[in-house]
Amino acid sequence: MFEKMDSFVRPWEDALKIPAGETSRQWTPEAIAYLLELPFDNLIDTFGAKVGKFIAGFILAVAPQFAGPALAGGAWSTRDTEDIHAIAKHLIAEGLDPTASDLTKIAETIGNLRQGITYGDWSSIARVFGLKPIDQIKAEWENVGRSFARVFGIPSAPAAPAPPTAPPAAPVYPAVAPVTIEIPGFG
């Protein structure tokens, strides 16, 4: 399956005197892994994206030995398993390789998750793994388009004012009845 990509890069390998098939073995799994990352990074908040990448990588690390030959039949090769493992390794590393700001966001998210579990606030738990708001995704990609248009001198529409973001709904905690604590000697 992945060997079919070799013919596309063979002229480059010949020109640079790279052993045949080596470029495709390195670049094809990386390119596919980056493409698989796009939905996680662009649609899901930090903690959910990290968890999603790790789970996807784990599934790809386990699945090719069993699912690949069953799905592709005789067309599945050892190279296919190796390339799927390279993709899995990339996704697992991305899931486990946060930046300092990612770690801060992840810590806040874990705190929100703990709080949601402690108080049974299912909406808080859902927000931890939730998708980014559509308005935010749209604004981010419009900003990307304007940035590239500016770099290449292409006129573009001015940026629309950012929509006001509503703060997350405050969790509702169960009311606790006041309790009188009597300490001997303090009346």
C-alpha positions as CSV (number, residue, x, y, z in Angstrom):
1,M,0.0,0.0,0.0
2,F,2.6,2.6,1.0
3,E,5.1,1.3,-1.6
4,K,2.9,3.0,-4.2
5,M,4.2,6.4,-2.9
6,D,7.8,5.4,-3.8
7,S,7.2,6.1,-7.5
8,F,6.3,9.7,-6.8
9,V,9.6,10.4,-5.0
10,R,11.9,8.2,-7.0
11,P,13.1,11.1,-9.3
12,W,14.0,13.1,-6.3
13,E,15.9,10.2,-4.7
14,D,17.7,9.6,-8.0
15,A,18.7,13.3,-8.3
16,L,20.0,13.5,-4.7
17,K,21.5,10.0,-4.8
18,I,19.3,8.7,-1.9
19,P,18.7,5.0,-1.7
20,A,15.5,4.1,-3.4
21,G,12.4,4.0,-1.1
22,E,14.2,5.7,1.8
23,T,12.6,9.1,1.3
24,S,9.1,7.7,1.0
25,R,9.6,5.6,4.1
26,Q,10.5,8.7,6.1
27,W,8.3,11.4,4.7
28,T,5.1,9.6,3.9
29,P,4.3,8.5,7.4
30,E,5.2,11.9,8.8
31,A,3.0,13.7,6.2
32,I,0.1,11.4,7.0
33,A,0.6,11.9,10.7
34,Y,0.5,15.7,10.4
35,L,-2.6,15.5,8.3
36,L,-4.2,13.3,11.0
37,E,-3.2,16.0,13.6
38,L,-5.1,18.8,11.8
39,P,-8.6,18.0,13.1
40,F,-7.3,17.5,16.7
41,D,-5.4,20.7,16.8
42,N,-8.0,22.9,15.0
43,L,-11.2,21.6,16.3
44,I,-10.5,20.4,19.9
45,D,-9.1,22.3,22.9
46,T,-5.7,21.5,24.2
47,F,-6.4,18.7,26.7
48,G,-8.9,16.9,24.4
49,A,-6.4,17.2,21.4
50,K,-3.6,15.7,23.4
51,V,-5.8,12.8,24.7
52,G,-7.2,12.3,21.2
53,K,-3.8,12.1,19.5
54,F,-2.5,9.7,22.2
55,I,-5.5,7.4,21.7
56,A,-5.3,7.6,17.9
57,G,-1.6,6.7,18.1
58,F,-2.2,3.9,20.5
59,I,-4.9,2.4,18.2
60,L,-2.6,2.7,15.2
61,A,0.2,1.1,17.2
62,V,-2.0,-2.0,18.0
63,A,-4.3,-2.2,15.0
64,P,-2.1,-2.8,11.9
65,Q,-1.0,-6.3,12.9
66,F,-4.6,-7.4,13.1
67,A,-6.8,-5.0,11.0
68,G,-4.4,-4.4,8.2
69,P,-4.1,-7.9,6.8
70,A,-7.8,-8.5,7.4
71,L,-8.8,-5.3,5.5
72,A,-6.2,-5.3,2.7
73,G,-5.7,-9.1,2.4
74,G,-2.6,-10.0,0.4
75,A,-1.9,-6.4,-0.4
76,W,-0.7,-5.7,3.2
77,S,3.0,-5.9,3.7
78,T,5.6,-5.6,6.5
79,R,6.3,-2.1,5.1
80,D,2.7,-1.1,5.6
81,T,2.9,-2.1,9.3
82,E,6.1,-0.2,9.7
83,D,4.7,2.9,8.2
84,I,1.5,2.7,10.3
85,H,3.8,2.3,13.4
86,A,5.7,5.4,12.4
87,I,2.4,7.4,12.2
88,A,1.4,5.9,15.6
89,K,4.8,6.9,17.1
90,H,4.4,10.5,15.9
91,L,0.8,10.8,17.3
92,I,1.8,9.3,20.6
93,A,4.8,11.7,20.9
94,E,2.6,14.7,20.0
95,G,0.1,13.6,22.7
96,L,2.9,13.3,25.2
97,D,4.9,16.4,24.1
98,P,3.2,19.5,25.4
99,T,4.6,23.0,25.5
100,A,4.7,25.0,28.7
101,S,1.5,26.8,27.8
102,D,-0.1,23.5,27.0
103,L,0.9,22.2,30.4
104,T,-0.7,25.2,32.0
105,K,-3.9,24.7,30.1
106,I,-3.8,21.0,30.7
107,A,-3.5,21.6,34.5
108,E,-6.4,24.0,34.4
109,T,-8.4,21.5,32.4
110,I,-7.6,18.7,34.9
111,G,-8.7,21.0,37.7
112,N,-12.0,21.6,35.8
113,L,-12.4,17.8,35.2
114,R,-11.8,17.1,38.9
115,Q,-14.3,19.8,39.9
116,G,-16.8,18.4,37.5
117,I,-16.4,14.9,38.8
118,T,-16.5,16.0,42.4
119,Y,-19.7,18.0,42.1
120,G,-21.3,15.8,39.4
121,D,-21.3,18.8,36.9
122,W,-21.6,16.9,33.6
123,S,-21.5,20.0,31.5
124,S,-18.1,20.9,33.0
125,I,-16.8,17.5,32.2
126,A,-18.1,17.7,28.6
127,R,-16.4,21.1,28.2
128,V,-13.1,19.6,29.2
129,F,-13.1,17.3,26.1
130,G,-15.3,19.5,24.0
131,L,-14.9,21.1,20.6
132,K,-13.9,24.7,20.2
133,P,-16.8,27.0,19.5
134,I,-17.5,27.3,15.8
135,D,-17.0,31.1,15.9
136,Q,-13.6,30.6,17.4
137,I,-12.6,28.1,14.7
138,K,-13.9,30.3,12.0
139,A,-12.1,33.4,13.4
140,E,-8.8,31.5,13.7
141,W,-8.9,30.3,10.1
142,E,-10.0,33.7,8.8
143,N,-6.9,35.1,10.6
144,V,-4.7,32.5,8.9
145,G,-6.2,33.6,5.5
146,R,-5.7,37.3,6.2
147,S,-2.1,36.6,7.4
148,F,-1.1,34.8,4.2
149,A,-2.9,37.4,2.0
150,R,-1.0,40.1,3.7
151,V,2.3,38.3,3.2
152,F,1.7,37.8,-0.5
153,G,0.1,41.2,-1.0
154,I,-3.4,40.0,-1.8
155,P,-6.1,42.4,-0.7
156,S,-8.4,40.8,1.9
157,A,-11.5,41.8,3.8
158,P,-10.7,43.5,7.1
159,A,-11.0,41.5,10.3
160,A,-14.4,41.4,11.8
161,P,-14.6,42.4,15.4
162,A,-14.2,39.3,17.6
163,P,-17.5,38.1,19.0
164,P,-17.8,38.5,22.7
165,T,-17.0,35.2,24.4
166,A,-19.2,34.3,27.2
167,P,-17.4,33.0,30.2
168,P,-18.1,29.4,31.0
169,A,-21.2,28.8,33.1
170,A,-20.3,28.7,36.7
171,P,-20.9,25.3,38.2
172,V,-23.8,25.0,40.6
173,Y,-22.7,23.4,43.8
174,P,-25.1,21.7,46.2
175,A,-26.0,23.9,49.2
176,V,-24.6,22.8,52.5
177,A,-26.6,23.4,55.6
178,P,-24.8,25.5,58.3
179,V,-23.6,23.5,61.2
180,T,-22.9,24.8,64.7
181,I,-19.6,23.7,66.0
182,E,-19.3,23.8,69.8
183,I,-15.9,24.0,71.3
184,P,-15.7,23.6,75.1
185,G,-14.6,26.7,76.8
186,F,-15.7,29.1,74.0
187,G,-19.3,29.3,75.0
